[in-house]
Amino acid sequence: MHNCVILPPNSTVMPERLRFHRGALATGCSSAPLERRPPVESRIVSRADFDAVIFDLDGVVTRTASVHARAWKQTFDEFLARRATGDGESHRPFDLETDYAAHVDGKPRYDGVRDFLAARGIELPEGDPSDGPEMETVCGLGSRKNELYNELLEDVGVEVFEDTVSQIRAWRGMGLKTAIVSSSKNCAAVLQIAGLTDLFDVRVDGVELARLGLKGKPAPDMFLKAAELLGVEPGRAVVFEDAVSGIQAGRAGRFGWVIGVDRVGARETLLENGADNVVSDLREVPTRS
Ligand SMILES: [Mg+2]
């Protein structure tokens, strides 16, 4: 338990970052029952207040968000470079920060392709998931991205955020249930490579999303499915997310506490999109065992 921030009951003492960056509740979904949630400054991860902690994978548990961003950039830049410019189309190269955060981060693969292309005034035929990486379809570009992602992953391996792993172990030790929720179809493989499979009671990933016909983030479906499988009320679960789409999904699902994880300087963006708090290290999250 040495990695937890232990606070006495009813303490108003908060770590600096939480105190400075606690979220603007007023900017969240107006439909969420905000009045029933404890004030954000008094929230603590404890067995009294919560039954489960739910984590996004890329950027929260593993440092794979940057690998995804690089794979997306190469996919789109190759495509844009060879495409003849049409009316109203922009062929500016993919921006690793702004385009990644706004259009693809956290979303299912084909949604990411479609949303980025739409932002550039480009529409492609949907194609079929069996389309190879050379096909100029939504699915074909998705295949190319996945091919590049797997190549990059082989080169660089899977890097793990140790702050997250140590906190998950501490919270599991307190009796909290755990789930991993990722749009990635590679989620199980990434967890296995990183040796983290046993850290989670439940996994809802891109494979399950397709199998069950769930909507991807920013829809709350994947998080709600994880809560259902864990047997907990969303209001008794904490969501950790680094993507705007994931924060929006957590809020839309009326989860008890939606904590933004900022590894790249996106603190304000996460707060503006409904994060209750933003931390850059999970050991900042107040915990009472
Ligand atoms: Mg993420």
Residues whose N, C-alpha, C, O or C-beta is under 5 A from the ligand:
A	BS01	MG	D56 D58 G59 G106 D242 A243
